[in-house]
Amino acid sequence: MILTAGAAWAALIGHDLAAHNVPLGPLGVSVTAVLLTAVHFAERFRRSQTYTFRCPTPACTVSISATNTNLDELARLQKLAISHDQHGTAATR
Ligand SMILES: [Zn+2]
């Protein structure tokens, strides 16, 4: 949705600049800047939807990240990450 809106915005700006006889170079730079801004915000939005859970055990480096996941799966992954006995050395025995 963000990319679609950004593409539409870039197209409108490109159309308006062309209608005012703006040379192709500055027109292209302007349209590209709008598109890159949309890509940047889309990526920021995607990252804001990523959750990371870390094991609270000091020597453990386990962390689990999830993106675009429903609440049930997030709860399951959080429980797995914070339960050291389920993923630590004791879990492999
Ligand atoms: Zn752990």
PDB file of the backbone (N, CA, C, O) and the ligand in Angstrom, with CONECT records:
HET     ZN  A 101       1
ATOM      1  N   MET A   1       0.821  -1.195   0.000  1.00  0.00           N
ATOM      2  CA  MET A   1       0.000   0.000   0.000  1.00  0.00           C
ATOM      3  C   MET A   1       0.862   1.254   0.000  1.00  0.00           C
ATOM      4  O   MET A   1       0.567   2.207  -0.721  1.00  0.00           O
ATOM      5  N   ILE A   2       1.917   1.265   0.795  1.00  0.00           N
ATOM      6  CA  ILE A   2       2.812   2.422   0.830  1.00  0.00           C
ATOM      7  C   ILE A   2       3.507   2.589  -0.513  1.00  0.00           C
ATOM      8  O   ILE A   2       3.646   3.703  -1.019  1.00  0.00           O
ATOM      9  N   LEU A   3       3.946   1.463  -1.089  1.00  0.00           N
ATOM     10  CA  LEU A   3       4.624   1.538  -2.387  1.00  0.00           C
ATOM     11  C   LEU A   3       3.665   1.980  -3.480  1.00  0.00           C
ATOM     12  O   LEU A   3       4.046   2.742  -4.369  1.00  0.00           O
ATOM     13  N   THR A   4       2.438   1.514  -3.424  1.00  0.00           N
ATOM     14  CA  THR A   4       1.446   1.915  -4.423  1.00  0.00           C
ATOM     15  C   THR A   4       1.173   3.412  -4.340  1.00  0.00           C
ATOM     16  O   THR A   4       1.118   4.101  -5.359  1.00  0.00           O
ATOM     17  N   ALA A   5       1.005   3.904  -3.122  1.00  0.00           N
ATOM     18  CA  ALA A   5       0.770   5.341  -2.943  1.00  0.00           C
ATOM     19  C   ALA A   5       1.976   6.145  -3.403  1.00  0.00           C
ATOM     20  O   ALA A   5       1.824   7.202  -4.014  1.00  0.00           O
ATOM     21  N   GLY A   6       3.184   5.644  -3.110  1.00  0.00           N
ATOM     22  CA  GLY A   6       4.396   6.329  -3.532  1.00  0.00           C
ATOM     23  C   GLY A   6       4.539   6.367  -5.042  1.00  0.00           C
ATOM     24  O   GLY A   6       4.952   7.376  -5.613  1.00  0.00           O
ATOM     25  N   ALA A   7       4.192   5.256  -5.686  1.00  0.00           N
ATOM     26  CA  ALA A   7       4.260   5.208  -7.156  1.00  0.00           C
ATOM     27  C   ALA A   7       3.250   6.172  -7.770  1.00  0.00           C
ATOM     28  O   ALA A   7       3.547   6.849  -8.754  1.00  0.00           O
ATOM     29  N   ALA A   8       2.057   6.229  -7.186  1.00  0.00           N
ATOM     30  CA  ALA A   8       1.032   7.152  -7.692  1.00  0.00           C
ATOM     31  C   ALA A   8       1.476   8.599  -7.499  1.00  0.00           C
ATOM     32  O   ALA A   8       1.292   9.440  -8.378  1.00  0.00           O
ATOM     33  N   TRP A   9       2.057   8.871  -6.345  1.00  0.00           N
ATOM     34  CA  TRP A   9       2.552  10.218  -6.057  1.00  0.00           C
ATOM     35  C   TRP A   9       3.672  10.589  -7.039  1.00  0.00           C
ATOM     36  O   TRP A   9       3.690  11.702  -7.565  1.00  0.00           O
ATOM     37  N   ALA A  10       4.594   9.671  -7.283  1.00  0.00           N
ATOM     38  CA  ALA A  10       5.691   9.924  -8.228  1.00  0.00           C
ATOM     39  C   ALA A  10       5.147  10.167  -9.634  1.00  0.00           C
ATOM     40  O   ALA A  10       5.627  11.049 -10.346  1.00  0.00           O
ATOM     41  N   ALA A  11       4.153   9.392 -10.028  1.00  0.00           N
ATOM     42  CA  ALA A  11       3.564   9.568 -11.356  1.00  0.00           C
ATOM     43  C   ALA A  11       2.906  10.945 -11.479  1.00  0.00           C
ATOM     44  O   ALA A  11       3.043  11.613 -12.504  1.00  0.00           O
ATOM     45  N   LEU A  12       2.197  11.364 -10.439  1.00  0.00           N
ATOM     46  CA  LEU A  12       1.559  12.687 -10.457  1.00  0.00           C
ATOM     47  C   LEU A  12       2.600  13.800 -10.548  1.00  0.00           C
ATOM     48  O   LEU A  12       2.448  14.746 -11.321  1.00  0.00           O
ATOM     49  N   ILE A  13       3.650  13.673  -9.753  1.00  0.00           N
ATOM     50  CA  ILE A  13       4.707  14.691  -9.794  1.00  0.00           C
ATOM     51  C   ILE A  13       5.375  14.702 -11.158  1.00  0.00           C
ATOM     52  O   ILE A  13       5.627  15.765 -11.726  1.00  0.00           O
ATOM     53  N   GLY A  14       5.664  13.507 -11.686  1.00  0.00           N
ATOM     54  CA  GLY A  14       6.266  13.432 -13.017  1.00  0.00           C
ATOM     55  C   GLY A  14       5.381  14.048 -14.073  1.00  0.00           C
ATOM     56  O   GLY A  14       5.865  14.750 -14.960  1.00  0.00           O
ATOM     57  N   HIS A  15       4.104  13.797 -13.989  1.00  0.00           N
ATOM     58  CA  HIS A  15       3.147  14.370 -14.944  1.00  0.00           C
ATOM     59  C   HIS A  15       3.115  15.895 -14.843  1.00  0.00           C
ATOM     60  O   HIS A  15       3.162  16.594 -15.855  1.00  0.00           O
ATOM     61  N   ASP A  16       3.037  16.398 -13.621  1.00  0.00           N
ATOM     62  CA  ASP A  16       2.989  17.853 -13.417  1.00  0.00           C
ATOM     63  C   ASP A  16       4.272  18.529 -13.904  1.00  0.00           C
ATOM     64  O   ASP A  16       4.223  19.575 -14.552  1.00  0.00           O
ATOM     65  N   LEU A  17       5.426  17.921 -13.585  1.00  0.00           N
ATOM     66  CA  LEU A  17       6.688  18.514 -14.024  1.00  0.00           C
ATOM     67  C   LEU A  17       6.799  18.497 -15.548  1.00  0.00           C
ATOM     68  O   LEU A  17       7.270  19.462 -16.150  1.00  0.00           O
ATOM     69  N   ALA A  18       6.371  17.414 -16.163  1.00  0.00           N
ATOM     70  CA  ALA A  18       6.409  17.327 -17.632  1.00  0.00           C
ATOM     71  C   ALA A  18       5.480  18.370 -18.243  1.00  0.00           C
ATOM     72  O   ALA A  18       5.794  18.959 -19.277  1.00  0.00           O
ATOM     73  N   ALA A  19       4.333  18.595 -17.598  1.00  0.00           N
ATOM     74  CA  ALA A  19       3.380  19.593 -18.104  1.00  0.00           C
ATOM     75  C   ALA A  19       3.962  21.003 -18.051  1.00  0.00           C
ATOM     76  O   ALA A  19       3.553  21.881 -18.810  1.00  0.00           O
ATOM     77  N   HIS A  20       4.919  21.212 -17.148  1.00  0.00           N
ATOM     78  CA  HIS A  20       5.574  22.521 -17.032  1.00  0.00           C
ATOM     79  C   HIS A  20       6.920  22.543 -17.749  1.00  0.00           C
ATOM     80  O   HIS A  20       7.759  23.405 -17.486  1.00  0.00           O
ATOM     81  N   ASN A  21       7.116  21.599 -18.648  1.00  0.00           N
ATOM     82  CA  ASN A  21       8.320  21.533 -19.491  1.00  0.00           C
ATOM     83  C   ASN A  21       9.625  21.452 -18.697  1.00  0.00           C
ATOM     84  O   ASN A  21      10.650  21.989 -19.117  1.00  0.00           O
ATOM     85  N   VAL A  22       9.577  20.788 -17.565  1.00  0.00           N
ATOM     86  CA  VAL A  22      10.803  20.563 -16.792  1.00  0.00           C
ATOM     87  C   VAL A  22      11.661  19.566 -17.572  1.00  0.00           C
ATOM     88  O   VAL A  22      11.147  18.545 -18.031  1.00  0.00           O
ATOM     89  N   PRO A  23      12.974  19.845 -17.733  1.00  0.00           N
ATOM     90  CA  PRO A  23      13.842  18.919 -18.466  1.00  0.00           C
ATOM     91  C   PRO A  23      13.824  17.512 -17.853  1.00  0.00           C
ATOM     92  O   PRO A  23      13.523  17.323 -16.675  1.00  0.00           O
ATOM     93  N   LEU A  24      14.157  16.542 -18.701  1.00  0.00           N
ATOM     94  CA  LEU A  24      14.065  15.138 -18.295  1.00  0.00           C
ATOM     95  C   LEU A  24      14.961  14.807 -17.093  1.00  0.00           C
ATOM     96  O   LEU A  24      14.575  14.005 -16.242  1.00  0.00           O
ATOM     97  N   GLY A  25      16.147  15.413 -17.016  1.00  0.00           N
ATOM     98  CA  GLY A  25      17.068  15.131 -15.902  1.00  0.00           C
ATOM     99  C   GLY A  25      16.466  15.458 -14.552  1.00  0.00           C
ATOM    100  O   GLY A  25      16.320  14.567 -13.716  1.00  0.00           O
ATOM    101  N   PRO A  26      16.111  16.717 -14.313  1.00  0.00           N
ATOM    102  CA  PRO A  26      15.499  17.062 -13.021  1.00  0.00           C
ATOM    103  C   PRO A  26      14.173  16.330 -12.786  1.00  0.00           C
ATOM    104  O   PRO A  26      13.842  15.988 -11.651  1.00  0.00           O
ATOM    105  N   LEU A  27      13.436  16.097 -13.840  1.00  0.00           N
ATOM    106  CA  LEU A  27      12.169  15.355 -13.689  1.00  0.00           C
ATOM    107  C   LEU A  27      12.448  13.940 -13.193  1.00  0.00           C
ATOM    108  O   LEU A  27      11.787  13.444 -12.280  1.00  0.00           O
ATOM    109  N   GLY A  28      13.442  13.299 -13.814  1.00  0.00           N
ATOM    110  CA  GLY A  28      13.792  11.931 -13.404  1.00  0.00           C
ATOM    111  C   GLY A  28      14.301  11.875 -11.980  1.00  0.00           C
ATOM    112  O   GLY A  28      13.962  10.958 -11.233  1.00  0.00           O
ATOM    113  N   VAL A  29      15.112  12.848 -11.596  1.00  0.00           N
ATOM    114  CA  VAL A  29      15.640  12.893 -10.230  1.00  0.00           C
ATOM    115  C   VAL A  29      14.491  13.066  -9.234  1.00  0.00           C
ATOM    116  O   VAL A  29      14.468  12.415  -8.189  1.00  0.00           O
ATOM    117  N   SER A  30      13.544  13.939  -9.560  1.00  0.00           N
ATOM    118  CA  SER A  30      12.419  14.177  -8.653  1.00  0.00           C
ATOM    119  C   SER A  30      11.560  12.928  -8.491  1.00  0.00           C
ATOM    120  O   SER A  30      11.192  12.560  -7.376  1.00  0.00           O
ATOM    121  N   VAL A  31      11.247  12.286  -9.599  1.00  0.00           N
ATOM    122  CA  VAL A  31      10.412  11.076  -9.541  1.00  0.00           C
ATOM    123  C   VAL A  31      11.141   9.970  -8.784  1.00  0.00           C
ATOM    124  O   VAL A  31      10.542   9.263  -7.973  1.00  0.00           O
ATOM    125  N   THR A  32      12.432   9.826  -9.054  1.00  0.00           N
ATOM    126  CA  THR A  32      13.213   8.786  -8.358  1.00  0.00           C
ATOM    127  C   THR A  32      13.265   9.070  -6.860  1.00  0.00           C
ATOM    128  O   THR A  32      13.168   8.143  -6.055  1.00  0.00           O
ATOM    129  N   ALA A  33      13.417  10.327  -6.477  1.00  0.00           N
ATOM    130  CA  ALA A  33      13.466  10.676  -5.054  1.00  0.00           C
ATOM    131  C   ALA A  33      12.155  10.304  -4.353  1.00  0.00           C
ATOM    132  O   ALA A  33      12.161   9.804  -3.228  1.00  0.00           O
ATOM    133  N   VAL A  34      11.047  10.554  -5.026  1.00  0.00           N
ATOM    134  CA  VAL A  34       9.754  10.204  -4.425  1.00  0.00           C
ATOM    135  C   VAL A  34       9.627   8.682  -4.305  1.00  0.00           C
ATOM    136  O   VAL A  34       9.155   8.174  -3.288  1.00  0.00           O
ATOM    137  N   LEU A  35      10.044   7.965  -5.334  1.00  0.00           N
ATOM    138  CA  LEU A  35       9.968   6.502  -5.279  1.00  0.00           C
ATOM    139  C   LEU A  35      10.862   5.940  -4.171  1.00  0.00           C
ATOM    140  O   LEU A  35      10.448   5.047  -3.432  1.00  0.00           O
ATOM    141  N   LEU A  36      12.076   6.456  -4.057  1.00  0.00           N
ATOM    142  CA  LEU A  36      12.986   5.973  -3.008  1.00  0.00           C
ATOM    143  C   LEU A  36      12.459   6.301  -1.616  1.00  0.00           C
ATOM    144  O   LEU A  36      12.642   5.522  -0.681  1.00  0.00           O
ATOM    145  N   THR A  37      11.815   7.438  -1.479  1.00  0.00           N
ATOM    146  CA  THR A  37      11.207   7.785  -0.194  1.00  0.00           C
ATOM    147  C   THR A  37      10.107   6.781   0.163  1.00  0.00           C
ATOM    148  O   THR A  37       9.989   6.359   1.313  1.00  0.00           O
ATOM    149  N   ALA A  38       9.309   6.406  -0.835  1.00  0.00           N
ATOM    150  CA  ALA A  38       8.248   5.415  -0.592  1.00  0.00           C
ATOM    151  C   ALA A  38       8.845   4.065  -0.210  1.00  0.00           C
ATOM    152  O   ALA A  38       8.336   3.395   0.689  1.00  0.00           O
ATOM    153  N   VAL A  39       9.918   3.662  -0.883  1.00  0.00           N
ATOM    154  CA  VAL A  39      10.580   2.389  -0.553  1.00  0.00           C
ATOM    155  C   VAL A  39      11.127   2.450   0.874  1.00  0.00           C
ATOM    156  O   VAL A  39      11.006   1.486   1.630  1.00  0.00           O
ATOM    157  N   HIS A  40      11.723   3.574   1.237  1.00  0.00           N
ATOM    158  CA  HIS A  40      12.258   3.740   2.589  1.00  0.00           C
ATOM    159  C   HIS A  40      11.155   3.587   3.644  1.00  0.00           C
ATOM    160  O   HIS A  40      11.323   2.855   4.619  1.00  0.00           O
ATOM    161  N   PHE A  41      10.047   4.269   3.445  1.00  0.00           N
ATOM    162  CA  PHE A  41       8.966   4.189   4.433  1.00  0.00           C
ATOM    163  C   PHE A  41       8.321   2.808   4.457  1.00  0.00           C
ATOM    164  O   PHE A  41       7.907   2.342   5.519  1.00  0.00           O
ATOM    165  N   ALA A  42       8.230   2.151   3.314  1.00  0.00           N
ATOM    166  CA  ALA A  42       7.684   0.792   3.283  1.00  0.00           C
ATOM    167  C   ALA A  42       8.577  -0.152   4.088  1.00  0.00           C
ATOM    168  O   ALA A  42       8.081  -1.008   4.821  1.00  0.00           O
ATOM    169  N   GLU A  43       9.890   0.005   3.949  1.00  0.00           N
ATOM    170  CA  GLU A  43      10.818  -0.835   4.703  1.00  0.00           C
ATOM    171  C   GLU A  43      10.740  -0.527   6.194  1.00  0.00           C
ATOM    172  O   GLU A  43      10.769  -1.437   7.023  1.00  0.00           O
ATOM    173  N   ARG A  44      10.641   0.751   6.534  1.00  0.00           N
ATOM    174  CA  ARG A  44      10.487   1.116   7.960  1.00  0.00           C
ATOM    175  C   ARG A  44       9.218   0.504   8.537  1.00  0.00           C
ATOM    176  O   ARG A  44       9.218   0.017   9.668  1.00  0.00           O
ATOM    177  N   PHE A  45       8.138   0.528   7.765  1.00  0.00           N
ATOM    178  CA  PHE A  45       6.880  -0.053   8.238  1.00  0.00           C
ATOM    179  C   PHE A  45       7.033  -1.558   8.422  1.00  0.00           C
ATOM    180  O   PHE A  45       6.590  -2.111   9.429  1.00  0.00           O
ATOM    181  N   ARG A  46       7.662  -2.224   7.447  1.00  0.00           N
ATOM    182  CA  ARG A  46       7.846  -3.675   7.552  1.00  0.00           C
ATOM    183  C   ARG A  46       8.657  -4.015   8.804  1.00  0.00           C
ATOM    184  O   ARG A  46       8.320  -4.953   9.528  1.00  0.00           O
ATOM    185  N   ARG A  47       9.723  -3.254   9.060  1.00  0.00           N
ATOM    186  CA  ARG A  47      10.543  -3.517  10.243  1.00  0.00           C
ATOM    187  C   ARG A  47       9.785  -3.248  11.533  1.00  0.00           C
ATOM    188  O   ARG A  47      10.042  -3.891  12.551  1.00  0.00           O
ATOM    189  N   SER A  48       8.859  -2.309  11.497  1.00  0.00           N
ATOM    190  CA  SER A  48       8.084  -2.029  12.712  1.00  0.00           C
ATOM    191  C   SER A  48       7.155  -3.184  13.043  1.00  0.00           C
ATOM    192  O   SER A  48       6.650  -3.266  14.163  1.00  0.00           O
ATOM    193  N   GLN A  49       6.920  -4.076  12.094  1.00  0.00           N
ATOM    194  CA  GLN A  49       6.061  -5.230  12.308  1.00  0.00           C
ATOM    195  C   GLN A  49       6.854  -6.465  12.725  1.00  0.00           C
ATOM    196  O   GLN A  49       6.292  -7.554  12.841  1.00  0.00           O
ATOM    197  N   THR A  50       8.167  -6.300  12.951  1.00  0.00           N
ATOM    198  CA  THR A  50       9.026  -7.417  13.334  1.00  0.00           C
ATOM    199  C   THR A  50       9.206  -7.413  14.855  1.00  0.00           C
ATOM    200  O   THR A  50       9.523  -6.387  15.457  1.00  0.00           O
ATOM    201  N   TYR A  51       8.995  -8.584  15.457  1.00  0.00           N
ATOM    202  CA  TYR A  51       9.146  -8.735  16.900  1.00  0.00           C
ATOM    203  C   TYR A  51      10.327  -9.658  17.159  1.00  0.00           C
ATOM    204  O   TYR A  51      10.505 -10.665  16.474  1.00  0.00           O
ATOM    205  N   THR A  52      11.134  -9.303  18.161  1.00  0.00           N
ATOM    206  CA  THR A  52      12.283 -10.123  18.535  1.00  0.00           C
ATOM    207  C   THR A  52      12.182 -10.458  20.017  1.00  0.00           C
ATOM    208  O   THR A  52      11.985  -9.584  20.861  1.00  0.00           O
ATOM    209  N   PHE A  53      12.322 -11.744  20.309  1.00  0.00           N
ATOM    210  CA  PHE A  53      12.288 -12.223  21.696  1.00  0.00           C
ATOM    211  C   PHE A  53      13.652 -12.823  22.015  1.00  0.00           C
ATOM    212  O   PHE A  53      14.196 -13.601  21.232  1.00  0.00           O
ATOM    213  N   ARG A  54      14.207 -12.449  23.188  1.00  0.00           N
ATOM    214  CA  ARG A  54      15.520 -12.956  23.579  1.00  0.00           C
ATOM    215  C   ARG A  54      15.399 -13.762  24.867  1.00  0.00           C
ATOM    216  O   ARG A  54      14.570 -13.481  25.733  1.00  0.00           O
ATOM    217  N   CYS A  55      16.252 -14.765  24.956  1.00  0.00           N
ATOM    218  CA  CYS A  55      16.293 -15.584  26.167  1.00  0.00           C
ATOM    219  C   CYS A  55      16.876 -14.736  27.306  1.00  0.00           C
ATOM    220  O   CYS A  55      17.882 -14.053  27.115  1.00  0.00           O
ATOM    221  N   PRO A  56      16.251 -14.777  28.484  1.00  0.00           N
ATOM    222  CA  PRO A  56      16.750 -13.976  29.610  1.00  0.00           C
ATOM    223  C   PRO A  56      17.940 -14.601  30.330  1.00  0.00           C
ATOM    224  O   PRO A  56      18.527 -13.964  31.205  1.00  0.00           O
ATOM    225  N   THR A  57      18.308 -15.837  29.982  1.00  0.00           N
ATOM    226  CA  THR A  57      19.459 -16.472  30.627  1.00  0.00           C
ATOM    227  C   THR A  57      20.732 -15.760  30.167  1.00  0.00           C
ATOM    228  O   THR A  57      20.971 -15.663  28.963  1.00  0.00           O
ATOM    229  N   PRO A  58      21.558 -15.258  31.098  1.00  0.00           N
ATOM    230  CA  PRO A  58      22.698 -14.414  30.738  1.00  0.00           C
ATOM    231  C   PRO A  58      23.651 -15.023  29.697  1.00  0.00           C
ATOM    232  O   PRO A  58      24.078 -14.312  28.788  1.00  0.00           O
ATOM    233  N   ALA A  59      23.988 -16.287  29.799  1.00  0.00           N
ATOM    234  CA  ALA A  59      24.974 -16.874  28.875  1.00  0.00           C
ATOM    235  C   ALA A  59      24.352 -17.328  27.556  1.00  0.00           C
ATOM    236  O   ALA A  59      25.073 -17.739  26.647  1.00  0.00           O
ATOM    237  N   CYS A  60      23.053 -17.260  27.440  1.00  0.00           N
ATOM    238  CA  CYS A  60      22.368 -17.759  26.250  1.00  0.00           C
ATOM    239  C   CYS A  60      22.217 -16.645  25.203  1.00  0.00           C
ATOM    240  O   CYS A  60      21.852 -15.518  25.537  1.00  0.00           O
ATOM    241  N   THR A  61      22.493 -16.964  23.967  1.00  0.00           N
ATOM    242  CA  THR A  61      22.407 -15.981  22.878  1.00  0.00           C
ATOM    243  C   THR A  61      21.197 -16.209  21.986  1.00  0.00           C
ATOM    244  O   THR A  61      21.098 -15.605  20.918  1.00  0.00           O
ATOM    245  N   VAL A  62      20.284 -17.063  22.402  1.00  0.00           N
ATOM    246  CA  VAL A  62      19.118 -17.370  21.569  1.00  0.00           C
ATOM    247  C   VAL A  62      18.194 -16.155  21.484  1.00  0.00           C
ATOM    248  O   VAL A  62      17.839 -15.550  22.495  1.00  0.00           O
ATOM    249  N   SER A  63      17.817 -15.815  20.251  1.00  0.00           N
ATOM    250  CA  SER A  63      16.781 -14.812  20.022  1.00  0.00           C
ATOM    251  C   SER A  63      15.956 -15.286  18.829  1.00  0.00           C
ATOM    252  O   SER A  63      16.467 -15.936  17.918  1.00  0.00           O
ATOM    253  N   ILE A  64      14.690 -14.952  18.857  1.00  0.00           N
ATOM    254  CA  ILE A  64      13.781 -15.351  17.783  1.00  0.00           C
ATOM    255  C   ILE A  64      13.092 -14.094  17.273  1.00  0.00           C
ATOM    256  O   ILE A  64      12.513 -13.332  18.047  1.00  0.00           O
ATOM    257  N   SER A  65      13.159 -13.885  15.956  1.00  0.00           N
ATOM    258  CA  SER A  65      12.499 -12.749  15.317  1.00  0.00           C
ATOM    259  C   SER A  65      11.379 -13.254  14.421  1.00  0.00           C
ATOM    260  O   SER A  65      11.508 -14.294  13.776  1.00  0.00           O
ATOM    261  N   ALA A  66      10.285 -12.511  14.387  1.00  0.00           N
ATOM    262  CA  ALA A  66       9.153 -12.903  13.554  1.00  0.00           C
ATOM    263  C   ALA A  66       8.531 -11.657  12.921  1.00  0.00           C
ATOM    264  O   ALA A  66       8.392 -10.615  13.561  1.00  0.00           O
ATOM    265  N   THR A  67       8.164 -11.796  11.654  1.00  0.00           N
ATOM    266  CA  THR A  67       7.521 -10.720  10.910  1.00  0.00           C
ATOM    267  C   THR A  67       6.241 -11.257  10.296  1.00  0.00           C
ATOM    268  O   THR A  67       6.188 -12.400   9.842  1.00  0.00           O
ATOM    269  N   ASN A  68       5.217 -10.427  10.287  1.00  0.00           N
ATOM    270  CA  ASN A  68       3.931 -10.813   9.687  1.00  0.00           C
ATOM    271  C   ASN A  68       3.397 -12.110  10.283  1.00  0.00           C
ATOM    272  O   ASN A  68       3.034 -13.041   9.564  1.00  0.00           O
ATOM    273  N   THR A  69       3.358 -12.150  11.599  1.00  0.00           N
ATOM    274  CA  THR A  69       2.933 -13.351  12.306  1.00  0.00           C
ATOM    275  C   THR A  69       1.716 -13.026  13.156  1.00  0.00           C
ATOM    276  O   THR A  69       1.594 -11.925  13.693  1.00  0.00           O
ATOM    277  N   ASN A  70       0.814 -14.001  13.274  1.00  0.00           N
ATOM    278  CA  ASN A  70      -0.383 -13.755  14.078  1.00  0.00           C
ATOM    279  C   ASN A  70      -0.053 -13.840  15.578  1.00  0.00           C
ATOM    280  O   ASN A  70       1.032 -14.279  15.961  1.00  0.00           O
ATOM    281  N   LEU A  71      -0.991 -13.418  16.403  1.00  0.00           N
ATOM    282  CA  LEU A  71      -0.741 -13.318  17.844  1.00  0.00           C
ATOM    283  C   LEU A  71      -0.469 -14.674  18.480  1.00  0.00           C
ATOM    284  O   LEU A  71       0.366 -14.769  19.379  1.00  0.00           O
ATOM    285  N   ASP A  72      -1.152 -15.724  18.036  1.00  0.00           N
ATOM    286  CA  ASP A  72      -0.923 -17.058  18.599  1.00  0.00           C
ATOM    287  C   ASP A  72       0.513 -17.518  18.336  1.00  0.00           C
ATOM    288  O   ASP A  72       1.176 -18.061  19.220  1.00  0.00           O
ATOM    289  N   GLU A  73       0.980 -17.293  17.106  1.00  0.00           N
ATOM    290  CA  GLU A  73       2.347 -17.700  16.769  1.00  0.00           C
ATOM    291  C   GLU A  73       3.362 -16.843  17.524  1.00  0.00           C
ATOM    292  O   GLU A  73       4.397 -17.350  17.955  1.00  0.00           O
ATOM    293  N   LEU A  74       3.075 -15.541  17.687  1.00  0.00           N
ATOM    294  CA  LEU A  74       3.969 -14.686  18.471  1.00  0.00           C
ATOM    295  C   LEU A  74       4.073 -15.181  19.911  1.00  0.00           C
ATOM    296  O   LEU A  74       5.161 -15.202  20.487  1.00  0.00           O
ATOM    297  N   ALA A  75       2.945 -15.577  20.491  1.00  0.00           N
ATOM    298  CA  ALA A  75       2.953 -16.080  21.864  1.00  0.00           C
ATOM    299  C   ALA A  75       3.762 -17.367  21.962  1.00  0.00           C
ATOM    300  O   ALA A  75       4.514 -17.560  22.917  1.00  0.00           O
ATOM    301  N   ARG A  76       3.608 -18.254  20.966  1.00  0.00           N
ATOM    302  CA  ARG A  76       4.363 -19.509  20.965  1.00  0.00           C
ATOM    303  C   ARG A  76       5.869 -19.237  20.852  1.00  0.00           C
ATOM    304  O   ARG A  76       6.668 -19.846  21.563  1.00  0.00           O
ATOM    305  N   LEU A  77       6.249 -18.325  19.957  1.00  0.00           N
ATOM    306  CA  LEU A  77       7.667 -18.017  19.769  1.00  0.00           C
ATOM    307  C   LEU A  77       8.260 -17.328  20.996  1.00  0.00           C
ATOM    308  O   LEU A  77       9.404 -17.587  21.370  1.00  0.00           O
ATOM    309  N   GLN A  78       7.467 -16.441  21.624  1.00  0.00           N
ATOM    310  CA  GLN A  78       7.947 -15.777  22.837  1.00  0.00           C
ATOM    311  C   GLN A  78       8.184 -16.791  23.948  1.00  0.00           C
ATOM    312  O   GLN A  78       9.198 -16.739  24.644  1.00  0.00           O
ATOM    313  N   LYS A  79       7.238 -17.715  24.107  1.00  0.00           N
ATOM    314  CA  LYS A  79       7.375 -18.742  25.146  1.00  0.00           C
ATOM    315  C   LYS A  79       8.614 -19.593  24.885  1.00  0.00           C
ATOM    316  O   LYS A  79       9.349 -19.925  25.815  1.00  0.00           O
ATOM    317  N   LEU A  80       8.847 -19.948  23.618  1.00  0.00           N
ATOM    318  CA  LEU A  80      10.028 -20.741  23.268  1.00  0.00           C
ATOM    319  C   LEU A  80      11.313 -19.967  23.556  1.00  0.00           C
ATOM    320  O   LEU A  80      12.282 -20.537  24.057  1.00  0.00           O
ATOM    321  N   ALA A  81      11.325 -18.672  23.243  1.00  0.00           N
ATOM    322  CA  ALA A  81      12.545 -17.877  23.443  1.00  0.00           C
ATOM    323  C   ALA A  81      12.866 -17.667  24.921  1.00  0.00           C
ATOM    324  O   ALA A  81      14.032 -17.704  25.312  1.00  0.00           O
ATOM    325  N   ILE A  82      11.848 -17.450  25.740  1.00  0.00           N
ATOM    326  CA  ILE A  82      12.131 -17.142  27.152  1.00  0.00           C
ATOM    327  C   ILE A  82      12.226 -18.388  28.020  1.00  0.00           C
ATOM    328  O   ILE A  82      12.568 -18.285  29.198  1.00  0.00           O
ATOM    329  N   SER A  83      11.936 -19.552  27.474  1.00  0.00           N
ATOM    330  CA  SER A  83      12.041 -20.806  28.223  1.00  0.00           C
ATOM    331  C   SER A  83      13.365 -21.475  27.867  1.00  0.00           C
ATOM    332  O   SER A  83      13.443 -22.276  26.935  1.00  0.00           O
ATOM    333  N   HIS A  84      14.391 -21.134  28.618  1.00  0.00           N
ATOM    334  CA  HIS A  84      15.734 -21.633  28.293  1.00  0.00           C
ATOM    335  C   HIS A  84      15.786 -23.154  28.298  1.00  0.00           C
ATOM    336  O   HIS A  84      16.520 -23.750  27.508  1.00  0.00           O
ATOM    337  N   ASP A  85      15.025 -23.784  29.169  1.00  0.00           N
ATOM    338  CA  ASP A  85      15.074 -25.253  29.218  1.00  0.00           C
ATOM    339  C   ASP A  85      14.496 -25.902  27.955  1.00  0.00           C
ATOM    340  O   ASP A  85      14.709 -27.092  27.723  1.00  0.00           O
ATOM    341  N   GLN A  86      13.765 -25.129  27.136  1.00  0.00           N
ATOM    342  CA  GLN A  86      13.216 -25.685  25.891  1.00  0.00           C
ATOM    343  C   GLN A  86      14.169 -25.539  24.709  1.00  0.00           C
ATOM    344  O   GLN A  86      14.044 -26.267  23.725  1.00  0.00           O
ATOM    345  N   HIS A  87      15.128 -24.602  24.793  1.00  0.00           N
ATOM    346  CA  HIS A  87      16.021 -24.418  23.648  1.00  0.00           C
ATOM    347  C   HIS A  87      17.503 -24.479  24.054  1.00  0.00           C
ATOM    348  O   HIS A  87      18.383 -24.479  23.193  1.00  0.00           O
ATOM    349  N   GLY A  88      17.776 -24.531  25.373  1.00  0.00           N
ATOM    350  CA  GLY A  88      19.162 -24.535  25.841  1.00  0.00           C
ATOM    351  C   GLY A  88      19.780 -25.899  25.732  1.00  0.00           C
ATOM    352  O   GLY A  88      19.223 -26.789  25.089  1.00  0.00           O
ATOM    353  N   THR A  89      20.936 -26.077  26.358  1.00  0.00           N
ATOM    354  CA  THR A  89      21.653 -27.352  26.255  1.00  0.00           C
ATOM    355  C   THR A  89      20.854 -28.501  26.844  1.00  0.00           C
ATOM    356  O   THR A  89      21.006 -29.638  26.398  1.00  0.00           O
ATOM    357  N   ALA A  90      20.005 -28.238  27.837  1.00  0.00           N
ATOM    358  CA  ALA A  90      19.191 -29.304  28.433  1.00  0.00           C
ATOM    359  C   ALA A  90      18.170 -29.838  27.436  1.00  0.00           C
ATOM    360  O   ALA A  90      17.755 -30.993  27.532  1.00  0.00           O
ATOM    361  N   ALA A  91      17.762 -29.004  26.475  1.00  0.00           N
ATOM    362  CA  ALA A  91      16.741 -29.432  25.510  1.00  0.00           C
ATOM    363  C   ALA A  91      17.287 -30.429  24.499  1.00  0.00           C
ATOM    364  O   ALA A  91      16.508 -31.162  23.888  1.00  0.00           O
ATOM    365  N   THR A  92      18.597 -30.478  24.303  1.00  0.00           N
ATOM    366  CA  THR A  92      19.180 -31.383  23.307  1.00  0.00           C
ATOM    367  C   THR A  92      19.509 -32.748  23.879  1.00  0.00           C
ATOM    368  O   THR A  92      19.907 -33.645  23.135  1.00  0.00           O
ATOM    369  N   ARG A  93      19.354 -32.928  25.171  1.00  0.00           N
ATOM    370  CA  ARG A  93      19.691 -34.226  25.784  1.00  0.00           C
ATOM    371  C   ARG A  93      18.569 -35.210  25.578  1.00  0.00           C
ATOM    372  O   ARG A  93      18.664 -36.355  26.020  1.00  0.00           O
TER     373      ARG A  93
HETATM  374 ZN    ZN A 101      18.279 -19.667  26.416  1.00  0.00          ZN2+
END
